[in-house]
Amino acid sequence: MTPPARHLTPNSTGLLEKLLGAVRPEFRVDVFVPDPDDPVLGRPACAVPGCDRSGWEYGLCSAHARRWKEHGRPDRDAFLADPGPELNGRRDLTICTVAGCRFGSSGVGLCARHRSRWERSAEPDPATWASSVPAVSAEGRIECQLPFCTVWVENGNRLFCKAHHTRWDQLGRPDPEQYVTHCVLRGRTRIDFSILTPQLKLEIQYATQCRHDQQTITTPPPVVTWAVRLAANTGVGSLLDHGEQRWRELTAAKANGWYQGFVLHAREAVERLRDGTGWEIEYPRDVWRLHTLPGLTHNAGKNPDARHHLRLDRITQPWLRELAKRWARLRLTSGLAIGTVVADVASLIRFSTFLSHMTPPVTALAEVDRSLLERYLAWQSSQPGSQTIKEDGATALNGLFLAIRQHGWDDTLPTTAVFFPGDTPKRPPQPSRQLAEHVMAQVEAPANLDRWPDPQGRLLTLILIRCGLRASDACSLRFDCLIHDGQGAPYLRYLNHKMRREAAVPIDEELEADIRAQQQRVVSRWPQAHPHLFPAPTRNAHGRRALTYYSYRAMLNRWLADCEIRDEHGEPARLTPDQWRHTFACRLINRDVPQEVVRVLLDHESMAMTAHYARITDQTVRRRWEQATKVNINGERVALDPDGPLAQAQWAKTRYGIATQTLPHGYCGLPVQKSCPHANACLTCPVFLTGPEFLPELREHRSRTLTLIDQAQCGGHGRVLEMNQQVLSNLDRIITEIGLDDVGEAADAG
């Protein structure tokens, strides 16, 4: 085997120096107070005028929210107009009522000194007594060190007034500056890093700074504070002292929220700062962090900001894992989507599982021959999984073998190590995925569309239905997706991620107006940055993340449940956004739109996929034709045997007649090779066929025929009278026979 190239060893030294150089001064503080307008870390101020605390519930700080609830949750505007007295901690404390005295009250409106004198005076009325006492001079008095407190300090060697000194004692007499900061910031969001060791403090500060700079996921300060306490309680000197799995275990209680995510983000941010990023760092690892590698093609529109990991550690054979690494790196750097490479590695993991059960074990690539692969196929056939997974298990291995031979990675690979087209069962034909018109009628009903709680969800649904885009492509539409041709006709421009190219589809003026309205909504929320037409509604502080496919699926499922969309069996309809693309294509084919036009609208690479929609539509039309009522001019029912020896040929002839010889009120059943001897006289033609869909036209024709008969009788035109009486007789028989079905259906409905 060709020895692998040497790779750089991650630098595990100098982390402290890197942290000192990376953490900016505004984050390198013991207590970090975010700006209320910070889109990631900030909290807006309380809505009560003059309150400097941070808003939480209903836009109110915790104290005002509690007061609002205690008052019975009155109208919010009315409460804001009269929120009550100023909160404790923001107003002056009660002082002595003696003129000029600003010592804190100790009861009955008097400070401790004046109260003692009042008690010695036989405790007269406190107010009267206070007014009779000489005023106190402020000379030599010291005010409390808290900036918002003007009460005098009672003892010359103290820093705070009596009440605030008592509070300082209760807190364990911390550093006076810290105590002042604590009192000033009471009720405001803040992050206290002071309990951490120096390096651990820098690591959490660096992770907080990274979250702030990314401006992707909002991170409330309580989340960081929780991580600070967790890190301090574990006793570690660095986040890197534990692996990712250990931190997952320590944060298991908060696994479904911001909390675990921030701790894992912090550890990875520190690790990336220490080791750097790039293939030279990632390749030696057995679990690749693909989201750290720039230039890779993520799954289109799914979640481009997601954390992608490639679990090569699940390939237990070292020789196979090394080959899988080289192949995976080659495919990723060639531009393949991450999802495709992940699926390839999953197939190699499946092959590794098979090898681990082999006796004796397979220890080298040289032992992988055709005989072993046949045993693998037999083993795979007995394993759970779809036919697609099992087929991919062979095609992915074939791709690896081809790369090994093509690039000379290992000359010991036997020439017999190859799969052939007939080795796996042929995939069954793909079933039709278009939605029934019964379901589409409910989906497209204006009343149901208006029930979308979010206007962008409604617009996205209309784009999928009317334009036939893939859901992932529609979710990632650019903000400036509208273009116009020379005649001013609007088009929707989008990126076809599957084909990696731009495409455009024509739209109508109504859809263009809806897109313009959506653009205005986006600009009003994110005036500075709005690259996407459908920004993610959450975890998108900077406005640069697009709505993900999975978020739209969740919105769609809730909307379907709210509208009670039902299928033809009365059950709740289950549909995926991609089914609208199939429905769009089949509707075009049903309208006899040329397949080349359909191919261009769907942006298919070849006609093969477009032809698939045509085949599905043809099968649907044939099934409905076979089931429908067909009546000839004698009122006799005509049936086609779907299982007869000429079923396919009969259908081909009928389909040709429908396409090329459709009449105003029926079809021509004449073989395509014969000429018609009944020109413009179909209702007297023995090969004429019709059905219930033409009943209105047949009734209108009967009315016109009666008029012609009356005119012929009055004018004495015997030949015209005879011909039209025959037509009238045929029409009566046809209408009567078709009407029997309507009566039966009405009875069934009753």
N, C-alpha and C positions, 0 to 999 in steps of 0.2 A: 504493500500500500504506500502511496506517496505520502511522506510525512507532512502534517499540516504546517502552515506558516506560523512563525512565532508571533505572539501577541504581547502587547504591553501589559504589565501587571498593575492593577489599580493602585494608586498612590494612597496608602493608608496613613501617611505622616503629614504633618503640617496642617491638620484640620483647623486647629485653633487660630493659626495665622490667617487662613483663608476666611474664617468666620469674622475675624476682626476687620479684614479688608472688605467684606461683603455687606455687613450689617450697617446701614446708614444711621447717622446720629439720631434722627427722630424716632427710630425704633430701639436704639441702644439706651433705654432708660428703665428704671425700676418699675415705674407706673406709666403705662402708655394710655393716653386718652385720645381716642380717634375723633376726627372731625365729624360732627353730626351729619354732614353732607357726603361723607365718604360712602360710595356705593357698595363697598365690600364689608368694611368693619364698622361703619357708623350707624347710629340710631338717631332719627330726627328728634328734636327737642319736644317736650311735652306741649300739647296744644293749648294749655292754659296760659294766657298772657302773663309774662313776667316770670314764669317757672323755668329754671335752667336745668331741670332734671331731664333724663332721657325718656322718651315715650316708649311704651310697651303695648299694653292692652288698649285698643280703641284709640290709639294715638295719645294716650295719657300716661304719665308716669305712674309707678305702682301706688304711690300715696293718693294721688288724685283719682286713679281708677278705683281704689278701695272706697274713697269718699263718695264717688259717683254711684257705686253699687249700694252703699249704705243709704243713699237718698232715694232708692227705688228705681235707678236707671232712668232718670228723666231725659227729656230731649237734650241732645248733645249741645246744640247751640245755646239753649237756655242755661245749661250747666256752665258752659264756658263764659257766659255773661256774668254769672254769679257763682264762682267755684268755692266760696267760703274764705275764711281767714288764711293768711299765709302759712305755709307748712312749717312744722318744727324743723329747726336747723337752718332756716332761711330768714327768721325774724328775730328781733331783739328779745332777749329774755326779760322776765318781769323784774323790775328794779324797785328799790325802796321808794315810798311815796313822799318822803321828806324832801323838801325843796333842795335841788342841787345834788342830792345823793344818788350815785349810780352804782352802788353795791347791789348785788343780787338779793331778791326778796327771800326771806327766811320764814315767812308766815305773817298773816294779818296785814300784808302789804308793807312790811318793814324789813330792813336788813337785820343781820344778827346783832349788830351793835345797838341800833335804835330799838330793836325789839326788847333787848335786855333792859334799856332805860325805861321803856314803856311798861314792862312788867314791874319795875321798882316803883312806878308811879301809880300803882293800884289798878292798872289795866283799864284806863278810860276808853272812850270811843276812839278807835285807831285813827280814823280820818281826822277827827277834831284834834287829837293829840299831835298828829303829824303836821298839821297846819300851824301849830303853836311853837314848834321846834325851830330854832334858828337854821337858816340855810347853810348847806355844807359847801365849802370851797373845793374846787377841783385842783387846786395847786398841789403838785407832788403826787398826784394820783396816776396810776398806771392802768391802761386799758388791757383787756384780754388780747393775747397774741393772734387769735383767730381773726381774719380780716373782716368778717361780717358781724363781729361781736364788739360792742362798745361798753360792756359792763366792766367795772373796776376790779382789779386783782386785790384780794383782801389781805394777802400776805406778801410782803415785799420780795421774798425769795421765790415766789411762784411766778409761772408764766401765763396762767389762765385764770379766768374767773372761777368762782366757787363751783358752778354747775359743770363747766367744761373741765375743770380739774378733777371732779369726781368721775366724769366719763373717761378721762385719761387714765385714772387709777384702775377703772374696770377693764380697760384694754391692756393692762399689764405694763403701763408706763413705757410705751415705745419711744423711739427717737422723736423729739418734739417736732421736727420738720415733717417726719412721716405722719405724725398725728394731725398736723395742720392740713397736710395733703388729703388725708383720709376724710377729715370733716368737710373740706371744701368740695371734694368730689362725691360726697355722699349723694346717692340717687342718680349719678351719671355713669354711663358705661365706661369701663376702664379695664385694663389688663394689668395685673400685679405680677411682675416677674421676680420680685425681690426674694422669694423663698427658694429660688433655684441656685444651684452651684454655678460658678462663672461660665464654664463651657456649656452646660445644659441650658443656661439662660440665653446665651448667644444662639444656640441651635433653635430654640423655640422662637426667639425674636426673628431669626432668619426665615423660618417657615412662615411666620406671620407676614413678614415683608414680601415673601414670594406670593402669598395669596393676594395681598393688596395689589401687587404689580400685575398679576395675571388678570385681575378684574373679571373673573369668570363666575366663581361660586361665592355667594355671600357667606361671611363667617362672623356671626355675632360674637362679641367679646366673651360672653359666658362660655362659648365653646372652647376658646383658647384658654380661659381660666380653668376650665375642667381639665384640659390637657396638662396645664402647668401643675395642678395638684396631683394628677396621676403620675407624671414624671417624677415629681418630688417624692411621692410616697413609695415608688419602686426602688429608690436608692441608687439608681444608675448614675454614672458620671457622664454618659452620652446616650443619645437615642440609638446609636449603632451598637450599644452593648447587647441589645436584643435583636433577633431577626424579625422579619415581617410577621411570621406565623405567631411568634410569642406575643407581639403587640396586638395581634388579632384576638388572642386569648384574653389578654388583659383588658381589652375594650369590648368584650363580647356583650356586656350589658347595654352598650350603646351602639350596637352593630348596625342599626337601621336608620341612623341619623347622621348629623354633621360630625358628631364627636369622634367616632372611629375613623371616619374619612380624614379628619384633620390630623390625627395622630399618624396615620399611615402616610399622608402627604408630607408631614414634617420629617419623618424618618427618611423617605425617599429623597426629599429636597436636600437634606444634609449629606446623604450618600452620593448624590450627583455632584454636589459641590466638592466633596472629597475626591471622588474618582474621575469626575468629568463624564462626558457623554461621547457617543460615536461607536462605530463598529469595533474598533480596537478594544473598547471597554466592554461592550455587550457580548461579543462573540464567545469569549471563554466561559460565560455564564451558561448554566443549564436551563435557566428560565429567562427568556429575553423580554426586556421591557420595551416593546415596540413603540410605545408612545414617546419614548425619549429619543428616537432616531428620526431626524428630519428627512423629509423627501419621500416618505413612504405613502402609498396610496391606501387610505383608509376605506372602509366599507362606505360606499357612497350614501350620504344623507342619513346614515344610521345614527352615529354619534361621533363626530370627528374629534371630540375632546375626551373620549373615553380612554380608560387605562387598558391597553392591550398587552397581554402576556402570551408568549409562545412557550408552552410547557414541554420543552425537549427533555426534561428530566424523567418523563414517563416512558421514554425509550430506554429500556434497561440494559441493552447490549452496547458496550462502549464503542465498538467498531461501527455499529449501525447509527448510533447517535452522532458520531463525527461526520459520517456521510450525510445524515439528515441536516446537520448544521450547514454544511457547504451548499447543499441543494436549496435549503430554505433561504439562505442569504442571497444566492444567485437569483432566485425567483422574486424575492422582495425588491432587490435593486434593479431588476429588469422592468419594474412597473406594475407587477401583479398586485391586486388588492389584497389587503391583509387577510380578509375572510377566506380567500382562495387558498392562501398558503397555510392558514390554520387548518383548513379541511384536509390539505395534503398531509400535514404532520399527523392529523388524527388517523389517517389511513396507515401511516408508518407505525404509529403506536399500536394499532390493531395487529399489524404484522409482528411487532415486537412481542405482543402478548402471546401470539401463536408460537413464536420461537421459544418463549420461556417455558412452554409445556413440552418441548421436544426432549426426547431421550434417545441417544446422548445429546447434550446441548450443542447448538450451533455456535462455534467460537470464531468464525471468520467468514468473510464474504465469499471465499472460494467454495464453501459448502452449500451455497445457494444455487441449486440447479433446477432443471425442469421437474425432476421428481419431487423435490421439496415444494415447489410452487403448486404442483398438483395436490399434494397433501394439504397445503394451505387453503386451496380452493374448497376441498372437501370439508375442512374444519370450519371455514367461514360460512358454508351453506347451512351448518347446524347452529350458528350463532344468531341471537336476536338482532334485528335491524332491518331496515328497508332494503329493497333491491338496489336502490341508488347507492346506499352506503356500501353494499357488497361490491357493486360494480366499480365504485371509486377506489375500493381497496385494491383492485387489480390495476386500474389505470394509473393511480398514483405511483405504485411500485414500478410499473413500466416506465413512467417518466423519470424516476430515479435511476433506473438501469440505463436508460438512454443518456442521461447526463453523465453518468460514470464513464460510459464508453466514449462519449463525444469529447469530454474534457480530460480523459486519461487519469481520473482520480485513483483508480485501482485496476491494475491489469489482471488481477486474479479472478475477476468476475467471469464465471463460465458463459460460453456463448449460448448455452441452452437456457439460460435464465431469462425467459421472455414469456409474456402472455400473448395469446392469440384472440382474435375477435370472437370466436365461438366458445371461449372458456367460461364466460358468464352468461346466464340466461338473458335473453333479449328483454329489454324493458317493455312493459305493456304499453299500449297506446295511451297517450295522455287524454284524460277525460275532459269534457267541455267545462270551462270555468266561467263562462259568461253568466250573468245573473238573469233570472227570469224577469220578463217584463212586468209581471205581477209585483215583484219586489221593487223594480226600478220605478214603477208608478208611485209607490209610497215614498221612496227615497227622494224623488224629484218633486214631490208635492210641495208647493210654496209654503203651506202651513207648517209642514215638518221642517223645511229648511230654515224657517224663521225661528225655530226652537233651539237653534245653536246658541249656547250661552256666549260663545266667543265669535266675533265676526270673522276672524281669520280662519277658524275651523270651517265655517260655512263657505268661505271663498275657496279654500283649499279643496273642499269636496266638489264644488262646481268645476274647478279646473281639472280634477281627476276624471270627472264624468264627461266633460265636453271636449277635453283635449287629448285624453288617452295617455297621459304621462305616467311613468312609473312613480310610485308614491315617494320613493327616496329622492328622485329628481325634483319632484314638485316641492317637497319640504325644503330643499336647498336652493330654491329659485333666488336669483340675484335681485337686489332692490330695483335696478334699472332693467327689468326683464321685458319691457315693452319696446317694440320697434315697428316701423311703418315702411311700406313699400312706396314706389313712385306715385301710386294713386291714393296714398294716405290710408290704405287698409292696415288694420292693426295685426300684429303677430306676437306670440309669446315666445321669447327666446329662453332657452334653458340648456343646461349642460347634461348631455347623455353620459352619465358616469360609466355605464356598462361599456359603451363604445369609445369613451374618452374623447368626445368631440361635442361641439356646439350644434344645436338643432333649433328649428323654429316651427311653430304650428299656428295656422290662422285662427283668430278668435273673432267674436262679434263685438259690437259696440257696447253691449250691456256688460259683458265680462271685462272689457277694457275699463269701463267706469268703476266697476267694483275693485279692480286692481288699483286704480288711482286713489280711491278712498282708503284702501289698505296702506298705501304709501304715506298718505297723510297721517294715519294713526301711528305708523312707525316713527315718522319724523317728530311727532309731538311727544313721544315717550323717550326716544333716543335722538335728540337733536344733533349730537356731535358725531356719532358713528352709527350707521345703519346699512351694513353691506347686504343684508338679506331681506327679502320680502316678508318672510315668516320667521321673525326672531323667536328664540325660545322664551316662553313667558316667565320661566323661573330659572334661577342659577345663571343669570345672564346680566350681571351688573353693568357690563360695558356695552351690551347690545350687539356683540359680534358673533354670537353663537346662533346657528340656525335651529329651527324647530326639528327635533329628531323624529324619525319614523315611528319609534315606539311611543313617543308622547302623543303623536297624532292617533295612533291605534287606540290608545287609552281614551282619548277624547271621543273618537268615533264610537267605541263600544258603549260609552255612557250615553251618547246621543241616540244610538239605535234603541237602547233600553228605554229612554225617556219617550221616544216616539212610538214605541211598541210596533216596530216593523216586523211583519209576519211573512213567512214563506207560504207557498201554495197549500201546505198542509196545516196551516194555522199555528205553526210553531214559531218561536222567536227566530228571526232571520240571523244567520251567522255569515258574515261576509268579510273579506279582506279588501283593502284599498286596491290591490293589484287586479281584483276581479273587474273593476271598472274599466281597466285597460282592455281586457278581453271583450267586455260588453261593447265598448266603443268600436273595436275592430269588427265585431260581428254585425253591429248595426250598419256599418259602412258597407260591408259585403252584401247584406240583405237589401241595401238600396242600389245594388248593381254598380257601386263605385269600383272602377278598375283596380285590380290588385296592385298595380304599380303606384297608384295614388295612395292607396292604403299603406303600402310599404314606406313611402316618403313621410306620411303623416306620423307613423309609428317609429320612424327612423330605424328600420331594420337593416341589417347588413346585407341580407339576401332575401330572395323571394320565398325561401323555404319556410321561414316562420310565418310569413304572411299567408302562404298557402295552407298552413295548418288552420288558421282561422276560417279560411274559405271551406276547408273540408268539414270543420265542425258545423258551420252554418248550413252546408248542404245536407248533412245528416239530420240537423234539426228540422229543416224545411221538409225533407222527405218523411220524417216520422210524423209530422203534423199533417202532411198531405195524405199519408196512408190512413190516419185516424179520422180525417175530416169526411163530411158528407159530400158525395159527388153524384150529380143527377144529370142524365142526358135529356134530350128533347122530348122523350116519351114519358118523363117523370120517373124513369127507372134508375135505381141506385147502381153505381158502377164501383166495383171494388178491385183493388190491386193486391195480389197475394204477396206479402213481403218475403215469404219463404219459398216462393215458387222458383222454378229453374230459370225463368226469364225476369226475375225481380230486378236485377241490376240493369238489364237492358231496357225494361219497361220504364224504370225511373229515369234513365238517361234520356229516353224519348220524351217523357213527360216534362222533365226539367228544361229540355230544349224548347218545347212548345210554350212553357210558361215564360221563358226568357225572350222568345222571338215572335210568338204568335198570340200574346195575351190580348183578349177582346174586351170590350167595354163591360161585359157582364158575365165573363166566363173564360174558358181556355179551349184551345183547339186540340183534339186528340188525334188528329190526322198524322200518319207517319210522315217524317220530314222529307222523304224522297218523293212523295206524291204531290201533284198539283191540286188545288182546290176547285171543284166544279160548282161550288155554292158561293161564289163571290158575293159578299155583303148580304148573305142570307143564312147566317149561322143558326138562327133559331129554327130553321128547317133542315139543318145539316145533321146527319146521323152520328157524326163524330164530335159534336159539340158537347162540352162538359161545363158544369158550373157548380157553385156551392153557396153556403149561407152568407159568405162575405159579400156576394153580389146581389143579395136580396133587395136592397133599396133601388139599385139600378134596374132590376127585373120588374119591380112594381112600377117604376117610372115608365119603362118601356111598355108595359101593359096599358098604362093610361094613354100613352101616345098612340098605341095600336087601336084602342077604342075610338079615338078621334078620327084616325084614318078610315076606319070602317064606316063611321057615320058619314064622312065626306064622300066615300065611294058609293054608298047607298043613295045619297042625294044626287050624285052626279051620274049614276048609272054605269059606273066602271066595274063591270063584272069580274074581270081578271084581277084587278087590284083588291076587290072585295074578297075573292077566293083566297088569294095569297095571305092576306092579313088575318082572315079567319083561322087559317092553319097556324099562323104565328101565335094568335090569341089562345088557341087550344093548347099549344105546347107550353105557352107561358103559364096558363092556369094549372096544368099538371105539375110543372116544375115548382111553382110557388107553393102549391098545396103540399107537395112532398117535403120541401125544405121546411115548411111551417110545422110539420109534425115534430121535427127536432126541437123547435122553439117551445112547443107545448110540453114536450117531455122534460126539457131542461127546467121550465118553470115549475112543473110538478115536483121534480127532484129538489129544487130550491125551497119549495113550500114544505 
